[in-house]
């Protein structure tokens, strides 16, 4: 038996309608990583080590700001670090 007066609402996923105020969560880790990437490394530190540090800081910042779940941020930060040959 149907009840009258029940309203049905459409389900809209939160990620599909992300408000612009969350854009900073994506931009801050990327900007920090890019700034560190292009700053010259301190004397005595190889360029590859400095780049790895930049990726580490950007990934850590991404985990803190949480634009995506922590596992997704960690997975996205991993491919940018290449293993030595």
DALINKA-V692004 format. One record per backbone hydrogen bond with DSSP energy under -0.5 kcal/mol. CO is the residue of the C=O (numbers start at 1). NH is the residue of the N-H. If there is no record, write none. Layout:
# DALINKA-V692004
co->CO nh->NH
co->CO nh->NH
This chain:
# DALINKA-V692004
co->3 nh->6
co->10 nh->12
co->11 nh->13
co->13 nh->17
co->14 nh->17
co->15 nh->18
co->19 nh->22
co->20 nh->23
co->22 nh->25
co->22 nh->26
co->23 nh->26
co->23 nh->27
co->24 nh->28
co->26 nh->30
co->27 nh->31
co->28 nh->32
co->29 nh->33
co->30 nh->34
co->31 nh->35
co->32 nh->36
co->33 nh->37
co->34 nh->38
co->35 nh->39
co->42 nh->45
co->44 nh->46
co->46 nh->50
co->47 nh->51
co->48 nh->52
co->49 nh->53
co->50 nh->54
co->51 nh->55
co->52 nh->56
co->53 nh->57
co->54 nh->58
co->55 nh->59
co->56 nh->60
co->57 nh->61
co->58 nh->62
co->59 nh->63
co->60 nh->64
co->61 nh->65
co->62 nh->66
co->62 nh->67
co->69 nh->72
co->69 nh->73
co->70 nh->74
co->71 nh->75
co->72 nh->76
co->73 nh->77
co->74 nh->78
co->75 nh->79
co->78 nh->81
co->80 nh->82
